[in-house]
């Protein structure tokens, strides 16, 4: 896109003043992604920095960029790959002065209106202001349903603080900070009592199992577990995507049944399992410690930190003699991006991205005509409305529109 310096200055001023319209934001986003000359951007930013009374003068630039760089490095690096062209990568430049430009570039890309950070403020993630529209869908939030042993259902996110239920001699209590805890009240055969914590689409939830293991559930996921663990094994069963920080208990292993398709055995470690039924593979990734992943029959692999076990996602356990492949040097930040409030779009095609959006916004995605063969690189915040995501895709050449709760990709 070729724009005159006057037009670029106008768009940047409108953006900085928070008066830019949606078309102007789109125009600025496309120019930023395709620009060859940074002089207008340099000039505008330098003028802002040098204004003695400007609000931006109080921004802690190092703090701002450190947070953005840590969470969103490479966010706007996009590779558009077609059958006829090798594609083009737009790298995020890194020299010192362009750190300011990169910060604006990243923020514009996700529809963020920039609010100044005061010197003593520690949180570098600023509020995201969503682009208004006639039809919109809010992002997911903390919500889950607890199903008790007798089939009773408790919406834990809206339940009042205090005791929620009694399971044998174990009390289930919601603390004032929203945490769900299991408080044993004495010896009992509580192993026979199974609970299930599940998240709907547009939901996520974090809680602590009866043994002290911390669990994070992504959208459309679940975990079933006894209200008390005894014996030599702590057995749980999951669907969807779950991150574990397993409490160490000498002599009592922790065993995860991945929807009857695979098992993971640990003693005390941090790991993530992605096993959505509409994804082609089950991916188990180890962050710390050691785990054994079992596939078909006797096929198993012991993982080291930074490794990922990959299995084809079939209806039942694999029957081939070698069902597990192991990847080393996995980017762990990408694996747990969802847990940290981010979408992972690194090397993701349109279908992979749309699967994430379906679960997080509780929508259906339909494709019309030939879907562009595009591959994106980087991360994006998950706490934006769907309209902001739509504007981002449009600004990068992907034609999408929302009809009710159906996103049409053309």
Buried (B, 14 or more C-beta within 10 A) or exposed (E): EEBEEEBBBBBBBBBBEEEBEBEBBBBBBBBBBEBEEBEBBBBBBEBBBEEEEBEBEEBBBEBBBEBBBEBBBBBBBBBBBEEEEEEEEBEBEEEEEBBBBBBBBBBBBBBBBBEBBEEEEEEBBBEBBBBEBEEBBBBBEEBBBBBBBEEEEBEBBEBEEEEBBEBBBBBBBBEEEBEBBBEBEEEBEBBEBBBBBBBBEBBBBBBBBBBBBBBBBBBBBBBBBBBBBEEEEBBBBBBBBBBBBBBBBEEBBBBBBBBEBBBBBBBBBBBBBBBBEEBEBBBBBBBEBBBBBBBBEEBBBEBEBBBBBBBBBEEEBBEEEEBBEBEEEBEBBBBBBBBEBBBBBBEBBBEBBBBBBBBBBBBEBEEEEEBBBBBBBBBBBBBBBBBBBBBBBBBBEBEBEBEEEEBBBE
